Amino acid sequence: MSITVNLYYTGKDGAARRFAEEMVSSGTVRDIRKEPGNLRYEYFFPMEDPETVLLIDSGMPETDHHFIRE
């Protein structure tokens, strides 16, 4: 069974978009995508709201540390 989380980041003056761009340019997104159990980790930019970013994060809870609760 997989878990998918849809997260909306909202900011001011382009802060949410800069955050997503930094996650990509720093290699953090690449590293997350390589983690065992990761199925999807993608950012999207809604056309109607330039101050919001959507993150879709999907993984297998048995192996993806994003979804494991200790």
Backbone bond lengths (Angstrom), bond angles and torsions (degrees), N, CA, C in turn:
res aa  C-N    CA-C-N  psi(-1)  N-CA   C-N-CA  omega(-1)  CA-C   N-CA-C  phi
1 M - - - 1.441 - - 1.528 108.83 -
2 S 1.309 116.20 135.03 1.461 120.36 177.24 1.522 110.19 -106.02
3 I 1.324 114.64 159.80 1.469 122.46 175.65 1.518 107.10 -119.97
4 T 1.332 116.01 134.13 1.459 121.10 175.34 1.521 108.62 -121.61
5 V 1.324 115.28 130.85 1.452 122.33 179.07 1.519 107.93 -117.73
6 N 1.335 116.34 128.61 1.458 121.98 173.93 1.525 107.15 -106.91
7 L 1.318 115.88 115.69 1.469 121.44 -177.92 1.516 109.92 -115.95
8 Y 1.321 115.83 133.02 1.454 120.68 173.86 1.522 108.76 -104.14
9 Y 1.335 116.05 122.74 1.454 122.12 172.65 1.522 106.39 -100.08
10 T 1.317 116.93 127.80 1.457 121.38 178.28 1.511 108.83 -124.60
11 G 1.315 115.65 137.85 1.459 120.34 179.80 1.510 110.75 -144.04
12 K 1.310 114.60 -166.05 1.463 121.39 178.24 1.516 108.74 -124.71
13 D 1.303 114.97 148.74 1.472 121.54 175.59 1.534 112.91 55.04
14 G 1.326 116.78 37.19 1.465 121.06 175.82 1.517 115.66 80.94
15 A 1.335 118.21 10.22 1.465 121.67 -176.28 1.530 112.90 -61.73
16 A 1.331 117.97 -39.70 1.474 120.55 -178.58 1.527 110.19 -66.06
17 R 1.311 116.77 -42.48 1.469 120.28 179.43 1.528 110.43 -66.21
18 R 1.328 117.54 -41.41 1.464 120.54 177.73 1.523 111.06 -61.98
19 F 1.338 116.51 -38.36 1.464 120.77 177.13 1.532 110.03 -59.23
20 A 1.336 117.19 -49.62 1.464 121.12 -179.36 1.526 110.81 -63.01
21 E 1.314 117.54 -42.20 1.466 120.93 179.14 1.524 111.25 -63.19
22 E 1.319 117.22 -38.08 1.470 121.14 177.69 1.524 111.15 -68.08
23 M 1.327 116.92 -38.49 1.471 120.33 176.90 1.529 110.46 -59.91
24 V 1.331 116.68 -38.50 1.466 121.16 178.87 1.524 110.60 -73.61
25 S 1.334 117.25 -51.31 1.467 120.59 -174.13 1.532 113.10 -67.32
26 S 1.321 117.48 -27.68 1.467 120.60 179.92 1.532 112.88 -78.42
27 G 1.340 116.37 -12.15 1.459 119.99 -177.70 1.517 113.75 91.28
28 T 1.323 117.45 -1.40 1.462 120.52 -178.92 1.523 111.22 -62.88
29 V 1.330 116.88 -43.20 1.468 120.21 179.38 1.530 110.31 -62.78
30 R 1.306 116.94 -43.64 1.473 120.98 177.90 1.528 110.27 -57.36
31 D 1.339 116.30 -45.33 1.465 120.24 -178.86 1.526 111.67 -65.22
32 I 1.327 117.33 -41.09 1.461 121.04 178.90 1.519 110.08 -62.99
33 R 1.316 117.08 -42.16 1.468 120.81 -179.40 1.528 112.50 -64.10
34 K 1.327 117.78 -25.65 1.468 122.26 179.84 1.523 112.99 -82.30
35 E 1.325 117.99 -12.93 1.455 120.95 -176.15 1.526 110.87 -65.14
36 P 1.339 116.88 141.88 1.468 119.86 177.80 1.527 110.93 -56.60
37 G 1.301 116.31 134.60 1.458 120.95 177.85 1.507 115.00 88.81
38 N 1.338 117.92 -11.68 1.460 119.44 179.34 1.517 109.52 -72.53
39 L 1.322 116.50 130.19 1.460 121.80 179.38 1.526 112.05 -107.67
40 R 1.327 116.09 -31.66 1.467 119.77 -177.05 1.520 109.38 -162.91
41 Y 1.318 115.47 138.03 1.459 121.87 174.43 1.523 105.64 -151.03
42 E 1.348 116.04 97.32 1.458 120.68 -173.80 1.522 111.37 -138.22
43 Y 1.324 114.92 144.49 1.462 122.18 175.04 1.523 109.68 -102.81
44 F 1.330 115.87 144.14 1.459 123.03 176.22 1.522 108.72 -134.30
45 F 1.319 115.72 150.44 1.460 122.14 -178.87 1.522 109.52 -116.68
46 P 1.347 118.48 109.32 1.460 120.74 179.33 1.535 111.16 -61.52
47 M 1.304 116.24 133.45 1.460 121.06 -178.60 1.528 112.11 -64.99
48 E 1.335 116.96 -32.58 1.462 119.73 -175.94 1.524 114.43 -83.66
49 D 1.324 117.65 -10.91 1.477 120.30 -174.98 1.528 109.86 -139.06
50 P 1.321 117.59 94.56 1.468 120.44 -177.72 1.528 114.35 -68.95
51 E 1.318 117.35 -9.01 1.470 121.00 -179.13 1.523 112.80 -98.94
52 T 1.328 117.75 8.33 1.464 121.37 -177.70 1.521 110.79 -126.02
53 V 1.329 115.17 144.46 1.460 123.24 175.44 1.521 107.09 -126.73
54 L 1.325 116.55 136.60 1.457 121.97 175.40 1.528 108.51 -102.93
55 L 1.319 116.53 128.32 1.461 122.51 172.85 1.523 107.80 -108.70
56 I 1.325 116.92 127.69 1.456 122.04 171.76 1.522 106.99 -109.51
57 D 1.322 115.36 116.17 1.464 122.96 -176.54 1.517 107.79 -122.41
58 S 1.324 116.37 119.13 1.454 120.71 -176.70 1.523 109.70 -131.91
59 G 1.337 115.26 137.43 1.453 118.53 -179.77 1.515 111.97 -161.94
60 M 1.315 113.69 172.94 1.455 121.89 178.19 1.529 107.80 -91.85
61 P 1.323 118.75 118.26 1.467 120.18 -174.96 1.519 114.08 -62.56
62 E 1.325 117.37 -21.38 1.456 119.82 -179.45 1.527 112.03 -72.46
63 T 1.338 117.63 -25.50 1.459 120.12 -173.68 1.526 114.64 -128.42
64 D 1.314 118.89 -21.73 1.467 121.26 -177.34 1.522 109.11 -88.00
65 H 1.324 117.11 116.78 1.473 120.02 -174.36 1.527 112.89 -63.60
66 H 1.330 119.39 -17.93 1.468 120.83 176.79 1.515 111.89 -61.59
67 F 1.325 116.42 -28.19 1.459 121.12 -172.46 1.524 113.96 -111.72
68 I 1.321 117.08 2.05 1.456 120.91 -179.68 1.516 109.63 -89.59
69 R 1.311 116.16 127.76 1.473 121.45 176.80 1.521 108.28 -102.77
70 E 1.316 115.17 133.63 1.471 118.55 179.84 1.500 110.75 -96.96
